[in-house]
Amino acid sequence: MDKPMHPLRVLRKEQGLTQAEFSILTNISPTIIAQVEGGFRKLSVLDMDRLNCHFGIETDVYLKQETEYREQYRKFLIESKLN
């Protein structure tokens, strides 16, 4: 199993943006973007609203994607430890 990508990173890559470009476009700190993509923090409600404004991503859809990512990542870690 390959390591899953965080939905924020998937969105950013689909748009062809670097973290710096994504940061400028969404007004979300590049540090926050890196931490979210790395799985070290979650987006705030304000930041999720910014995603909605710029990309039309509803908060509930984003949260569902993030929950699915966390479950996939948990399975990835368990599988990695077994091999």
Residue frames relative to the residue before (quaternion, step in Angstrom):
aa qw qx qy qz dx dy dz
M 1.0000 0.0000 0.0000 0.0000 0.00 0.00 0.00
D 0.3668 -0.7217 0.5482 0.2098 3.56 -0.93 0.97
K 0.5748 -0.5767 0.4482 0.3689 3.54 -1.20 0.58
P 0.3973 -0.7289 0.4986 0.2495 3.61 -0.72 1.00
M 0.3860 -0.7003 0.5502 0.2407 3.55 -1.24 0.53
H 0.5289 -0.6224 0.4801 0.3200 3.54 -1.05 0.83
P 0.5743 -0.6292 0.3953 0.3435 3.62 -0.95 0.82
L 0.6007 0.5443 -0.3732 0.4513 3.61 1.08 -0.54
R 0.6567 0.4974 -0.3065 0.4768 3.57 0.99 -0.82
V 0.6116 0.5422 -0.3457 0.4609 3.58 1.02 -0.78
L 0.6578 0.5099 -0.3016 0.4651 3.58 0.89 -0.96
R 0.6695 0.5079 -0.2971 0.4533 3.57 0.86 -0.98
K 0.6748 0.4917 -0.2880 0.4690 3.58 0.92 -0.94
E 0.6228 0.5419 -0.3371 0.4525 3.60 1.02 -0.78
Q 0.6886 0.4583 -0.2636 0.4963 3.57 1.12 -0.69
G 0.4218 -0.7269 0.4445 0.3101 3.59 1.29 -0.18
L 0.4854 0.6841 -0.4043 0.3645 3.56 1.17 0.64
T 0.4200 -0.6366 0.5769 0.2923 3.52 -1.23 0.57
Q 0.6619 -0.4737 0.3661 0.4511 3.58 -1.24 0.14
A 0.6424 0.5269 -0.3276 0.4499 3.60 1.00 -0.78
E 0.6647 0.4906 -0.3028 0.4752 3.59 0.94 -0.86
F 0.6356 0.5252 -0.3168 0.4688 3.57 1.00 -0.87
S 0.6335 0.5466 -0.3139 0.4487 3.56 1.03 -0.85
I 0.6690 0.4927 -0.2972 0.4705 3.57 0.89 -0.93
L 0.6779 0.5137 -0.2899 0.4388 3.57 0.90 -0.93
T 0.7874 0.3411 -0.1589 0.4883 3.57 0.91 -0.95
N 0.3383 -0.7444 0.4929 0.2973 3.57 1.27 -0.36
I 0.4551 0.6036 -0.4913 0.4326 3.55 1.06 0.91
S 0.5516 -0.6474 0.4179 0.3193 3.57 -0.81 1.01
P 0.5224 -0.6355 0.4594 0.3349 3.62 -0.97 0.78
T 0.5989 0.5569 -0.3538 0.4539 3.58 1.12 -0.63
I 0.6556 0.4968 -0.3077 0.4782 3.57 0.95 -0.86
I 0.6299 0.5314 -0.3366 0.4556 3.59 0.94 -0.85
A 0.6711 0.4935 -0.2991 0.4654 3.59 0.86 -0.93
Q 0.6709 0.4987 -0.3012 0.4587 3.58 0.93 -0.87
V 0.6485 0.5005 -0.3187 0.4769 3.60 0.99 -0.78
E 0.6747 0.4908 -0.2992 0.4630 3.58 0.84 -0.95
G 0.6876 0.4722 -0.2737 0.4788 3.58 1.12 -0.64
G 0.5129 -0.6759 0.3984 0.3485 3.56 1.28 -0.10
F 0.5131 0.6804 -0.3942 0.3441 3.58 1.25 0.27
R 0.7856 0.0577 -0.0541 0.6137 3.57 1.28 -0.22
K 0.3974 -0.6802 0.5563 0.2643 3.54 -1.34 0.20
L 0.5678 -0.5753 0.4556 0.3729 3.54 -1.23 0.41
S 0.4613 -0.6416 0.5301 0.3074 3.55 -1.15 0.60
V 0.6638 -0.4750 0.3842 0.4314 3.56 -1.29 0.22
L 0.6271 0.5381 -0.3312 0.4555 3.58 1.01 -0.79
D 0.6744 0.4864 -0.2949 0.4708 3.59 0.92 -0.90
M 0.6268 0.5141 -0.3412 0.4758 3.60 1.04 -0.69
D 0.6162 0.5313 -0.3365 0.4741 3.58 1.10 -0.69
R 0.6251 0.5313 -0.3333 0.4646 3.58 1.04 -0.72
L 0.6235 0.5224 -0.3375 0.4737 3.59 1.03 -0.76
N 0.6387 0.5271 -0.3181 0.4615 3.55 1.00 -0.85
C 0.6642 0.5182 -0.3060 0.4436 3.58 0.91 -0.91
H 0.7662 0.3930 -0.2001 0.4673 3.59 0.86 -0.93
F 0.8215 0.2257 -0.0883 0.5161 3.59 1.00 -0.77
G 0.4696 -0.7055 0.4263 0.3163 3.59 1.26 -0.01
I 0.4350 0.6920 -0.4634 0.3422 3.57 1.19 0.51
E 0.3458 -0.7493 0.5328 0.1874 3.55 -0.59 1.17
T 0.6087 -0.5936 0.3935 0.3497 3.57 -1.06 0.79
D 0.6740 0.4962 -0.3173 0.4459 3.61 0.86 -0.86
V 0.6260 0.5202 -0.3387 0.4721 3.60 1.07 -0.67
Y 0.6496 0.5114 -0.3135 0.4672 3.58 0.94 -0.90
L 0.6704 0.5026 -0.3048 0.4528 3.59 0.87 -0.92
K 0.6239 0.5216 -0.3355 0.4756 3.59 1.04 -0.72
Q 0.6552 0.5047 -0.3087 0.4697 3.59 0.93 -0.88
E 0.6582 0.5075 -0.3104 0.4614 3.58 0.96 -0.84
T 0.6341 0.5222 -0.3237 0.4695 3.59 1.01 -0.78
E 0.6518 0.5026 -0.3073 0.4777 3.59 0.97 -0.85
Y 0.6270 0.5328 -0.3278 0.4643 3.58 1.02 -0.81
R 0.6705 0.5037 -0.3088 0.4487 3.59 0.84 -0.93
E 0.6423 0.5074 -0.3186 0.4780 3.60 1.04 -0.73
Q 0.6494 0.5001 -0.3101 0.4816 3.59 0.97 -0.83
Y 0.6595 0.5075 -0.3073 0.4615 3.57 0.98 -0.85
R 0.6163 0.5341 -0.3385 0.4694 3.59 1.04 -0.76
K 0.6616 0.4929 -0.3021 0.4775 3.60 0.93 -0.87
F 0.6145 0.5471 -0.3370 0.4578 3.58 1.06 -0.79
L 0.6739 0.4971 -0.2996 0.4572 3.59 0.88 -0.93
I 0.6483 0.5087 -0.3200 0.4675 3.59 0.94 -0.85
E 0.6662 0.4983 -0.3016 0.4657 3.57 0.90 -0.92
S 0.6384 0.5379 -0.3240 0.4452 3.59 1.00 -0.81
K 0.6723 0.4937 -0.2975 0.4645 3.58 1.02 -0.80
L 0.6519 0.5241 -0.3148 0.4486 3.58 1.13 -0.59
N 0.7024 0.4570 -0.2604 0.4796 3.59 1.18 -0.54
